[in-house]
Amino acid sequence: MQPGTENDGDPPRVLFGRRLRELRESAGLRQVDVGTRAGVSTAYVSELERGGRGPTLDVIYALARALGVPVARLFPDPDDD
């Protein structure tokens, strides 16, 4: 990703998806691993990462547990450019 392009008008679900992918990859996990740990399908994880859907609160908590991170880490700071 190029500097300065992360928040260029993208909706929150897209920013969430980018952060989810970033955290998953930095943990060395595959989408199937995260999906299994969080109790959701691999297709759903993929759709979240692409910004096609926004997760429910229950799924957000399950994803955080699956990644071993605090819930807040799943949300990029909207003021970071």
mmCIF file as gemmi writes it, N, C-alpha and C atoms, coordinates in Angstrom:
data_model
loop_
_atom_site.group_PDB
_atom_site.id
_atom_site.type_symbol
_atom_site.label_atom_id
_atom_site.label_alt_id
_atom_site.label_comp_id
_atom_site.label_asym_id
_atom_site.label_entity_id
_atom_site.label_seq_id
_atom_site.pdbx_PDB_ins_code
_atom_site.Cartn_x
_atom_site.Cartn_y
_atom_site.Cartn_z
_atom_site.occupancy
_atom_site.B_iso_or_equiv
_atom_site.pdbx_formal_charge
_atom_site.auth_seq_id
_atom_site.auth_asym_id
_atom_site.pdbx_PDB_model_num
ATOM 1 N N . MET Axp A 1 ? 0.838 -1.18 0 1 0 ? 1 A 1
ATOM 2 C CA . MET Axp A 1 ? 0 0 0 1 0 ? 1 A 1
ATOM 3 C C . MET Axp A 1 ? 0.885 1.245 0 1 0 ? 1 A 1
ATOM 4 N N . GLN Axp A 2 ? 0.531 2.228 -0.753 1 0 ? 2 A 1
ATOM 5 C CA . GLN Axp A 2 ? 1.315 3.441 -0.85 1 0 ? 2 A 1
ATOM 6 C C . GLN Axp A 2 ? 0.98 4.37 0.311 1 0 ? 2 A 1
ATOM 7 N N . PRO Axp A 3 ? 1.981 5.083 0.819 1 0 ? 3 A 1
ATOM 8 C CA . PRO Axp A 3 ? 1.722 6.033 1.903 1 0 ? 3 A 1
ATOM 9 C C . PRO Axp A 3 ? 0.678 7.059 1.491 1 0 ? 3 A 1
ATOM 10 N N . GLY Axp A 4 ? -0.203 7.378 2.41 1 0 ? 4 A 1
ATOM 11 C CA . GLY Axp A 4 ? -1.191 8.409 2.163 1 0 ? 4 A 1
ATOM 12 C C . GLY Axp A 4 ? -2.432 7.929 1.448 1 0 ? 4 A 1
ATOM 13 N N . THR Axp A 5 ? -2.504 6.645 1.081 1 0 ? 5 A 1
ATOM 14 C CA . THR Axp A 5 ? -3.667 6.178 0.336 1 0 ? 5 A 1
ATOM 15 C C . THR Axp A 5 ? -4.623 5.364 1.196 1 0 ? 5 A 1
ATOM 16 N N . GLU Axp A 6 ? -4.225 5.003 2.406 1 0 ? 6 A 1
ATOM 17 C CA . GLU Axp A 6 ? -5.059 4.11 3.217 1 0 ? 6 A 1
ATOM 18 C C . GLU Axp A 6 ? -6.435 4.684 3.519 1 0 ? 6 A 1
ATOM 19 N N . ASN Axp A 7 ? -6.532 5.951 3.823 1 0 ? 7 A 1
ATOM 20 C CA . ASN Axp A 7 ? -7.8 6.533 4.247 1 0 ? 7 A 1
ATOM 21 C C . ASN Axp A 7 ? -8.422 7.45 3.205 1 0 ? 7 A 1
ATOM 22 N N . ASP Axp A 8 ? -7.984 7.371 1.975 1 0 ? 8 A 1
ATOM 23 C CA . ASP Axp A 8 ? -8.468 8.285 0.942 1 0 ? 8 A 1
ATOM 24 C C . ASP Axp A 8 ? -9.929 8.033 0.573 1 0 ? 8 A 1
ATOM 25 N N . GLY Axp A 9 ? -10.831 8.349 1.504 1 0 ? 9 A 1
ATOM 26 C CA . GLY Axp A 9 ? -12.248 8.258 1.232 1 0 ? 9 A 1
ATOM 27 C C . GLY Axp A 9 ? -12.829 6.857 1.279 1 0 ? 9 A 1
ATOM 28 N N . ASP Axp A 10 ? -12.06 5.867 1.684 1 0 ? 10 A 1
ATOM 29 C CA . ASP Axp A 10 ? -12.591 4.51 1.761 1 0 ? 10 A 1
ATOM 30 C C . ASP Axp A 10 ? -13.552 4.384 2.936 1 0 ? 10 A 1
ATOM 31 N N . PRO Axp A 11 ? -14.628 3.596 2.741 1 0 ? 11 A 1
ATOM 32 C CA . PRO Axp A 11 ? -15.568 3.392 3.841 1 0 ? 11 A 1
ATOM 33 C C . PRO Axp A 11 ? -14.921 2.58 4.972 1 0 ? 11 A 1
ATOM 34 N N . PRO Axp A 12 ? -15.442 2.71 6.176 1 0 ? 12 A 1
ATOM 35 C CA . PRO Axp A 12 ? -14.862 2.01 7.327 1 0 ? 12 A 1
ATOM 36 C C . PRO Axp A 12 ? -14.725 0.505 7.12 1 0 ? 12 A 1
ATOM 37 N N . ARG Axp A 13 ? -15.656 -0.135 6.426 1 0 ? 13 A 1
ATOM 38 C CA . ARG Axp A 13 ? -15.551 -1.587 6.25 1 0 ? 13 A 1
ATOM 39 C C . ARG Axp A 13 ? -14.328 -1.953 5.407 1 0 ? 13 A 1
ATOM 40 N N . VAL Axp A 14 ? -13.939 -1.076 4.479 1 0 ? 14 A 1
ATOM 41 C CA . VAL Axp A 14 ? -12.747 -1.321 3.674 1 0 ? 14 A 1
ATOM 42 C C . VAL Axp A 14 ? -11.494 -1.159 4.531 1 0 ? 14 A 1
ATOM 43 N N . LEU Axp A 15 ? -11.47 -0.133 5.352 1 0 ? 15 A 1
ATOM 44 C CA . LEU Axp A 15 ? -10.333 0.08 6.251 1 0 ? 15 A 1
ATOM 45 C C . LEU Axp A 15 ? -10.209 -1.069 7.25 1 0 ? 15 A 1
ATOM 46 N N . PHE Axp A 16 ? -11.345 -1.541 7.762 1 0 ? 16 A 1
ATOM 47 C CA . PHE Axp A 16 ? -11.356 -2.679 8.673 1 0 ? 16 A 1
ATOM 48 C C . PHE Axp A 16 ? -10.767 -3.904 7.971 1 0 ? 16 A 1
ATOM 49 N N . GLY Axp A 17 ? -11.198 -4.142 6.752 1 0 ? 17 A 1
ATOM 50 C CA . GLY Axp A 17 ? -10.719 -5.295 6.001 1 0 ? 17 A 1
ATOM 51 C C . GLY Axp A 17 ? -9.222 -5.259 5.767 1 0 ? 17 A 1
ATOM 52 N N . ARG Axp A 18 ? -8.708 -4.089 5.455 1 0 ? 18 A 1
ATOM 53 C CA . ARG Axp A 18 ? -7.26 -3.948 5.273 1 0 ? 18 A 1
ATOM 54 C C . ARG Axp A 18 ? -6.512 -4.272 6.561 1 0 ? 18 A 1
ATOM 55 N N . ARG Axp A 19 ? -7.036 -3.75 7.661 1 0 ? 19 A 1
ATOM 56 C CA . ARG Axp A 19 ? -6.38 -4 8.941 1 0 ? 19 A 1
ATOM 57 C C . ARG Axp A 19 ? -6.448 -5.482 9.305 1 0 ? 19 A 1
ATOM 58 N N . LEU Axp A 20 ? -7.602 -6.099 9.057 1 0 ? 20 A 1
ATOM 59 C CA . LEU Axp A 20 ? -7.759 -7.527 9.329 1 0 ? 20 A 1
ATOM 60 C C . LEU Axp A 20 ? -6.712 -8.327 8.551 1 0 ? 20 A 1
ATOM 61 N N . ARG Axp A 21 ? -6.577 -8.047 7.27 1 0 ? 21 A 1
ATOM 62 C CA . ARG Axp A 21 ? -5.59 -8.762 6.444 1 0 ? 21 A 1
ATOM 63 C C . ARG Axp A 21 ? -4.172 -8.523 6.959 1 0 ? 21 A 1
ATOM 64 N N . GLU Axp A 22 ? -3.866 -7.275 7.293 1 0 ? 22 A 1
ATOM 65 C CA . GLU Axp A 22 ? -2.541 -6.925 7.797 1 0 ? 22 A 1
ATOM 66 C C . GLU Axp A 22 ? -2.213 -7.713 9.067 1 0 ? 22 A 1
ATOM 67 N N . LEU Axp A 23 ? -3.155 -7.761 10 1 0 ? 23 A 1
ATOM 68 C CA . LEU Axp A 23 ? -2.939 -8.485 11.251 1 0 ? 23 A 1
ATOM 69 C C . LEU Axp A 23 ? -2.835 -9.992 11.014 1 0 ? 23 A 1
ATOM 70 N N . ARG Axp A 24 ? -3.673 -10.506 10.126 1 0 ? 24 A 1
ATOM 71 C CA . ARG Axp A 24 ? -3.641 -11.934 9.825 1 0 ? 24 A 1
ATOM 72 C C . ARG Axp A 24 ? -2.299 -12.319 9.217 1 0 ? 24 A 1
ATOM 73 N N . GLU Axp A 25 ? -1.863 -11.554 8.238 1 0 ? 25 A 1
ATOM 74 C CA . GLU Axp A 25 ? -0.597 -11.857 7.579 1 0 ? 25 A 1
ATOM 75 C C . GLU Axp A 25 ? 0.586 -11.711 8.525 1 0 ? 25 A 1
ATOM 76 N N . SER Axp A 26 ? 0.562 -10.694 9.38 1 0 ? 26 A 1
ATOM 77 C CA . SER Axp A 26 ? 1.677 -10.508 10.314 1 0 ? 26 A 1
ATOM 78 C C . SER Axp A 26 ? 1.714 -11.626 11.363 1 0 ? 26 A 1
ATOM 79 N N . ALA Axp A 27 ? 0.573 -12.271 11.605 1 0 ? 27 A 1
ATOM 80 C CA . ALA Axp A 27 ? 0.523 -13.411 12.521 1 0 ? 27 A 1
ATOM 81 C C . ALA Axp A 27 ? 0.878 -14.713 11.814 1 0 ? 27 A 1
ATOM 82 N N . GLY Axp A 28 ? 1.07 -14.653 10.494 1 0 ? 28 A 1
ATOM 83 C CA . GLY Axp A 28 ? 1.418 -15.846 9.739 1 0 ? 28 A 1
ATOM 84 C C . GLY Axp A 28 ? 0.263 -16.825 9.589 1 0 ? 28 A 1
ATOM 85 N N . LEU Axp A 29 ? -0.955 -16.287 9.6 1 0 ? 29 A 1
ATOM 86 C CA . LEU Axp A 29 ? -2.148 -17.127 9.504 1 0 ? 29 A 1
ATOM 87 C C . LEU Axp A 29 ? -2.773 -17.034 8.118 1 0 ? 29 A 1
ATOM 88 N N . ARG Axp A 30 ? -3.428 -18.113 7.723 1 0 ? 30 A 1
ATOM 89 C CA . ARG Axp A 30 ? -4.199 -18.126 6.486 1 0 ? 30 A 1
ATOM 90 C C . ARG Axp A 30 ? -5.635 -17.74 6.821 1 0 ? 30 A 1
ATOM 91 N N . GLN Axp A 31 ? -6.392 -17.378 5.804 1 0 ? 31 A 1
ATOM 92 C CA . GLN Axp A 31 ? -7.798 -17.035 6.02 1 0 ? 31 A 1
ATOM 93 C C . GLN Axp A 31 ? -8.545 -18.198 6.653 1 0 ? 31 A 1
ATOM 94 N N . VAL Axp A 32 ? -8.245 -19.412 6.225 1 0 ? 32 A 1
ATOM 95 C CA . VAL Axp A 32 ? -8.922 -20.579 6.788 1 0 ? 32 A 1
ATOM 96 C C . VAL Axp A 32 ? -8.608 -20.723 8.279 1 0 ? 32 A 1
ATOM 97 N N . ASP Axp A 33 ? -7.378 -20.399 8.686 1 0 ? 33 A 1
ATOM 98 C CA . ASP Axp A 33 ? -7.002 -20.484 10.097 1 0 ? 33 A 1
ATOM 99 C C . ASP Axp A 33 ? -7.824 -19.511 10.934 1 0 ? 33 A 1
ATOM 100 N N . VAL Axp A 34 ? -7.909 -18.286 10.459 1 0 ? 34 A 1
ATOM 101 C CA . VAL Axp A 34 ? -8.673 -17.258 11.185 1 0 ? 34 A 1
ATOM 102 C C . VAL Axp A 34 ? -10.151 -17.627 11.214 1 0 ? 34 A 1
ATOM 103 N N . GLY Axp A 35 ? -10.669 -18.062 10.083 1 0 ? 35 A 1
ATOM 104 C CA . GLY Axp A 35 ? -12.068 -18.457 10.021 1 0 ? 35 A 1
ATOM 105 C C . GLY Axp A 35 ? -12.397 -19.574 10.986 1 0 ? 35 A 1
ATOM 106 N N . THR Axp A 36 ? -11.557 -20.596 11.02 1 0 ? 36 A 1
ATOM 107 C CA . THR Axp A 36 ? -11.775 -21.722 11.927 1 0 ? 36 A 1
ATOM 108 C C . THR Axp A 36 ? -11.738 -21.265 13.381 1 0 ? 36 A 1
ATOM 109 N N . ARG Axp A 37 ? -10.745 -20.48 13.718 1 0 ? 37 A 1
ATOM 110 C CA . ARG Axp A 37 ? -10.609 -19.992 15.095 1 0 ? 37 A 1
ATOM 111 C C . ARG Axp A 37 ? -11.768 -19.084 15.506 1 0 ? 37 A 1
ATOM 112 N N . ALA Axp A 38 ? -12.272 -18.305 14.542 1 0 ? 38 A 1
ATOM 113 C CA . ALA Axp A 38 ? -13.344 -17.343 14.842 1 0 ? 38 A 1
ATOM 114 C C . ALA Axp A 38 ? -14.736 -17.94 14.656 1 0 ? 38 A 1
ATOM 115 N N . GLY Axp A 39 ? -14.81 -19.132 14.083 1 0 ? 39 A 1
ATOM 116 C CA . GLY Axp A 39 ? -16.116 -19.76 13.879 1 0 ? 39 A 1
ATOM 117 C C . GLY Axp A 39 ? -16.886 -19.2 12.704 1 0 ? 39 A 1
ATOM 118 N N . VAL Axp A 40 ? -16.159 -18.724 11.692 1 0 ? 40 A 1
ATOM 119 C CA . VAL Axp A 40 ? -16.784 -18.211 10.472 1 0 ? 40 A 1
ATOM 120 C C . VAL Axp A 40 ? -16.126 -18.89 9.277 1 0 ? 40 A 1
ATOM 121 N N . SER Axp A 41 ? -16.737 -18.77 8.118 1 0 ? 41 A 1
ATOM 122 C CA . SER Axp A 41 ? -16.195 -19.424 6.935 1 0 ? 41 A 1
ATOM 123 C C . SER Axp A 41 ? -15.004 -18.654 6.367 1 0 ? 41 A 1
ATOM 124 N N . THR Axp A 42 ? -14.191 -19.374 5.623 1 0 ? 42 A 1
ATOM 125 C CA . THR Axp A 42 ? -13.073 -18.755 4.923 1 0 ? 42 A 1
ATOM 126 C C . THR Axp A 42 ? -13.579 -17.712 3.935 1 0 ? 42 A 1
ATOM 127 N N . ALA Axp A 43 ? -14.675 -18.019 3.268 1 0 ? 43 A 1
ATOM 128 C CA . ALA Axp A 43 ? -15.256 -17.073 2.306 1 0 ? 43 A 1
ATOM 129 C C . ALA Axp A 43 ? -15.658 -15.771 2.994 1 0 ? 43 A 1
ATOM 130 N N . TYR Axp A 44 ? -16.183 -15.877 4.216 1 0 ? 44 A 1
ATOM 131 C CA . TYR Axp A 44 ? -16.587 -14.682 4.96 1 0 ? 44 A 1
ATOM 132 C C . TYR Axp A 44 ? -15.359 -13.848 5.331 1 0 ? 44 A 1
ATOM 133 N N . VAL Axp A 45 ? -14.285 -14.508 5.778 1 0 ? 45 A 1
ATOM 134 C CA . VAL Axp A 45 ? -13.052 -13.787 6.103 1 0 ? 45 A 1
ATOM 135 C C . VAL Axp A 45 ? -12.547 -13.063 4.858 1 0 ? 45 A 1
ATOM 136 N N . SER Axp A 46 ? -12.571 -13.745 3.723 1 0 ? 46 A 1
ATOM 137 C CA . SER Axp A 46 ? -12.136 -13.137 2.464 1 0 ? 46 A 1
ATOM 138 C C . SER Axp A 46 ? -12.986 -11.914 2.129 1 0 ? 46 A 1
ATOM 139 N N . GLU Axp A 47 ? -14.286 -12.058 2.282 1 0 ? 47 A 1
ATOM 140 C CA . GLU Axp A 47 ? -15.188 -10.944 1.971 1 0 ? 47 A 1
ATOM 141 C C . GLU Axp A 47 ? -14.952 -9.756 2.903 1 0 ? 47 A 1
ATOM 142 N N . LEU Axp A 48 ? -14.695 -10.036 4.173 1 0 ? 48 A 1
ATOM 143 C CA . LEU Axp A 48 ? -14.379 -8.965 5.12 1 0 ? 48 A 1
ATOM 144 C C . LEU Axp A 48 ? -13.097 -8.255 4.708 1 0 ? 48 A 1
ATOM 145 N N . GLU Axp A 49 ? -12.082 -9.032 4.364 1 0 ? 49 A 1
ATOM 146 C CA . GLU Axp A 49 ? -10.8 -8.437 3.992 1 0 ? 49 A 1
ATOM 147 C C . GLU Axp A 49 ? -10.9 -7.575 2.74 1 0 ? 49 A 1
ATOM 148 N N . ARG Axp A 50 ? -11.794 -7.917 1.837 1 0 ? 50 A 1
ATOM 149 C CA . ARG Axp A 50 ? -11.983 -7.133 0.622 1 0 ? 50 A 1
ATOM 150 C C . ARG Axp A 50 ? -12.903 -5.937 0.851 1 0 ? 50 A 1
ATOM 151 N N . GLY Axp A 51 ? -13.5 -5.849 2.025 1 0 ? 51 A 1
ATOM 152 C CA . GLY Axp A 51 ? -14.396 -4.737 2.319 1 0 ? 51 A 1
ATOM 153 C C . GLY Axp A 51 ? -15.78 -4.926 1.744 1 0 ? 51 A 1
ATOM 154 N N . GLY Axp A 52 ? -16.103 -6.144 1.338 1 0 ? 52 A 1
ATOM 155 C CA . GLY Axp A 52 ? -17.413 -6.419 0.754 1 0 ? 52 A 1
ATOM 156 C C . GLY Axp A 52 ? -18.534 -6.454 1.769 1 0 ? 52 A 1
ATOM 157 N N . ARG Axp A 53 ? -18.181 -6.744 3.001 1 0 ? 53 A 1
ATOM 158 C CA . ARG Axp A 53 ? -19.172 -6.785 4.085 1 0 ? 53 A 1
ATOM 159 C C . ARG Axp A 53 ? -18.563 -6.189 5.332 1 0 ? 53 A 1
ATOM 160 N N . GLY Axp A 54 ? -19.43 -5.727 6.2 1 0 ? 54 A 1
ATOM 161 C CA . GLY Axp A 54 ? -18.997 -5.264 7.513 1 0 ? 54 A 1
ATOM 162 C C . GLY Axp A 54 ? -19.357 -6.326 8.54 1 0 ? 54 A 1
ATOM 163 N N . PRO Axp A 55 ? -18.474 -6.601 9.486 1 0 ? 55 A 1
ATOM 164 C CA . PRO Axp A 55 ? -18.736 -7.642 10.475 1 0 ? 55 A 1
ATOM 165 C C . PRO Axp A 55 ? -19.678 -7.178 11.58 1 0 ? 55 A 1
ATOM 166 N N . THR Axp A 56 ? -20.336 -8.144 12.209 1 0 ? 56 A 1
ATOM 167 C CA . THR Axp A 56 ? -21.14 -7.854 13.39 1 0 ? 56 A 1
ATOM 168 C C . THR Axp A 56 ? -20.203 -7.69 14.587 1 0 ? 56 A 1
ATOM 169 N N . LEU Axp A 57 ? -20.727 -7.179 15.66 1 0 ? 57 A 1
ATOM 170 C CA . LEU Axp A 57 ? -19.931 -7.023 16.875 1 0 ? 57 A 1
ATOM 171 C C . LEU Axp A 57 ? -19.433 -8.369 17.383 1 0 ? 57 A 1
ATOM 172 N N . ASP Axp A 58 ? -20.275 -9.39 17.329 1 0 ? 58 A 1
ATOM 173 C CA . ASP Axp A 58 ? -19.856 -10.724 17.766 1 0 ? 58 A 1
ATOM 174 C C . ASP Axp A 58 ? -18.68 -11.229 16.933 1 0 ? 58 A 1
ATOM 175 N N . VAL Axp A 59 ? -18.733 -10.998 15.637 1 0 ? 59 A 1
ATOM 176 C CA . VAL Axp A 59 ? -17.651 -11.443 14.757 1 0 ? 59 A 1
ATOM 177 C C . VAL Axp A 59 ? -16.381 -10.645 15.029 1 0 ? 59 A 1
ATOM 178 N N . ILE Axp A 60 ? -16.502 -9.374 15.288 1 0 ? 60 A 1
ATOM 179 C CA . ILE Axp A 60 ? -15.323 -8.557 15.608 1 0 ? 60 A 1
ATOM 180 C C . ILE Axp A 60 ? -14.596 -9.13 16.817 1 0 ? 60 A 1
ATOM 181 N N . TYR Axp A 61 ? -15.335 -9.457 17.856 1 0 ? 61 A 1
ATOM 182 C CA . TYR Axp A 61 ? -14.721 -10.033 19.043 1 0 ? 61 A 1
ATOM 183 C C . TYR Axp A 61 ? -14.103 -11.39 18.749 1 0 ? 61 A 1
ATOM 184 N N . ALA Axp A 62 ? -14.78 -12.211 17.946 1 0 ? 62 A 1
ATOM 185 C CA . ALA Axp A 62 ? -14.257 -13.531 17.594 1 0 ? 62 A 1
ATOM 186 C C . ALA Axp A 62 ? -12.978 -13.402 16.767 1 0 ? 62 A 1
ATOM 187 N N . LEU Axp A 63 ? -12.933 -12.44 15.86 1 0 ? 63 A 1
ATOM 188 C CA . LEU Axp A 63 ? -11.731 -12.22 15.057 1 0 ? 63 A 1
ATOM 189 C C . LEU Axp A 63 ? -10.563 -11.774 15.927 1 0 ? 63 A 1
ATOM 190 N N . ALA Axp A 64 ? -10.828 -10.884 16.867 1 0 ? 64 A 1
ATOM 191 C CA . ALA Axp A 64 ? -9.771 -10.426 17.765 1 0 ? 64 A 1
ATOM 192 C C . ALA Axp A 64 ? -9.198 -11.601 18.563 1 0 ? 64 A 1
ATOM 193 N N . ARG Axp A 65 ? -10.082 -12.45 19.079 1 0 ? 65 A 1
ATOM 194 C CA . ARG Axp A 65 ? -9.612 -13.643 19.805 1 0 ? 65 A 1
ATOM 195 C C . ARG Axp A 65 ? -8.809 -14.553 18.885 1 0 ? 65 A 1
ATOM 196 N N . ALA Axp A 66 ? -9.296 -14.747 17.666 1 0 ? 66 A 1
ATOM 197 C CA . ALA Axp A 66 ? -8.617 -15.623 16.707 1 0 ? 66 A 1
ATOM 198 C C . ALA Axp A 66 ? -7.217 -15.121 16.367 1 0 ? 66 A 1
ATOM 199 N N . LEU Axp A 67 ? -7.062 -13.805 16.333 1 0 ? 67 A 1
ATOM 200 C CA . LEU Axp A 67 ? -5.774 -13.199 16.006 1 0 ? 67 A 1
ATOM 201 C C . LEU Axp A 67 ? -4.909 -12.954 17.237 1 0 ? 67 A 1
ATOM 202 N N . GLY Axp A 68 ? -5.497 -13.086 18.425 1 0 ? 68 A 1
ATOM 203 C CA . GLY Axp A 68 ? -4.755 -12.853 19.661 1 0 ? 68 A 1
ATOM 204 C C . GLY Axp A 68 ? -4.414 -11.395 19.878 1 0 ? 68 A 1
ATOM 205 N N . VAL Axp A 69 ? -5.331 -10.515 19.477 1 0 ? 69 A 1
ATOM 206 C CA . VAL Axp A 69 ? -5.101 -9.078 19.629 1 0 ? 69 A 1
ATOM 207 C C . VAL Axp A 69 ? -6.288 -8.441 20.345 1 0 ? 69 A 1
ATOM 208 N N . PRO Axp A 70 ? -6.088 -7.283 20.968 1 0 ? 70 A 1
ATOM 209 C CA . PRO Axp A 70 ? -7.222 -6.556 21.528 1 0 ? 70 A 1
ATOM 210 C C . PRO Axp A 70 ? -8.151 -6.093 20.399 1 0 ? 70 A 1
ATOM 211 N N . VAL Axp A 71 ? -9.417 -5.984 20.69 1 0 ? 71 A 1
ATOM 212 C CA . VAL Axp A 71 ? -10.407 -5.562 19.694 1 0 ? 71 A 1
ATOM 213 C C . VAL Axp A 71 ? -9.994 -4.248 19.025 1 0 ? 71 A 1
ATOM 214 N N . ALA Axp A 72 ? -9.478 -3.323 19.787 1 0 ? 72 A 1
ATOM 215 C CA . ALA Axp A 72 ? -9.114 -2.01 19.247 1 0 ? 72 A 1
ATOM 216 C C . ALA Axp A 72 ? -8.086 -2.103 18.126 1 0 ? 72 A 1
ATOM 217 N N . ARG Axp A 73 ? -7.242 -3.136 18.115 1 0 ? 73 A 1
ATOM 218 C CA . ARG Axp A 73 ? -6.23 -3.277 17.061 1 0 ? 73 A 1
ATOM 219 C C . ARG Axp A 73 ? -6.852 -3.532 15.695 1 0 ? 73 A 1
ATOM 220 N N . LEU Axp A 74 ? -8.106 -3.978 15.669 1 0 ? 74 A 1
ATOM 221 C CA . LEU Axp A 74 ? -8.775 -4.248 14.396 1 0 ? 74 A 1
ATOM 222 C C . LEU Axp A 74 ? -9.252 -2.966 13.712 1 0 ? 74 A 1
ATOM 223 N N . PHE Axp A 75 ? -9.192 -1.859 14.423 1 0 ? 75 A 1
ATOM 224 C CA . PHE Axp A 75 ? -9.705 -0.607 13.874 1 0 ? 75 A 1
ATOM 225 C C . PHE Axp A 75 ? -8.574 0.371 13.631 1 0 ? 75 A 1
ATOM 226 N N . PRO Axp A 76 ? -8.353 0.749 12.374 1 0 ? 76 A 1
ATOM 227 C CA . PRO Axp A 76 ? -7.332 1.753 12.1 1 0 ? 76 A 1
ATOM 228 C C . PRO Axp A 76 ? -7.777 3.108 12.633 1 0 ? 76 A 1
ATOM 229 N N . ASP Axp A 77 ? -6.812 3.915 13.014 1 0 ? 77 A 1
ATOM 230 C CA . ASP Axp A 77 ? -7.116 5.27 13.483 1 0 ? 77 A 1
ATOM 231 C C . ASP Axp A 77 ? -7.525 6.111 12.291 1 0 ? 77 A 1
ATOM 232 N N . PRO Axp A 78 ? -8.756 6.648 12.294 1 0 ? 78 A 1
ATOM 233 C CA . PRO Axp A 78 ? -9.221 7.422 11.14 1 0 ? 78 A 1
ATOM 234 C C . PRO Axp A 78 ? -8.424 8.704 10.913 1 0 ? 78 A 1
ATOM 235 N N . ASP Axp A 79 ? -7.659 9.134 11.908 1 0 ? 79 A 1
ATOM 236 C CA . ASP Axp A 79 ? -6.858 10.351 11.769 1 0 ? 79 A 1
ATOM 237 C C . ASP Axp A 79 ? -5.477 10.096 11.2 1 0 ? 79 A 1
ATOM 238 N N . ASP Axp A 80 ? -5.091 8.792 11.079 1 0 ? 80 A 1
ATOM 239 C CA . ASP Axp A 80 ? -3.8 8.467 10.487 1 0 ? 80 A 1
ATOM 240 C C . ASP Axp A 80 ? -3.889 8.584 8.973 1 0 ? 80 A 1
ATOM 241 N N . ASP Axp A 81 ? -3.044 9.396 8.41 1 0 ? 81 A 1
ATOM 242 C CA . ASP Axp A 81 ? -3.04 9.552 6.942 1 0 ? 81 A 1
ATOM 243 C C . ASP Axp A 81 ? -1.783 8.976 6.378 1 0 ? 81 A 1
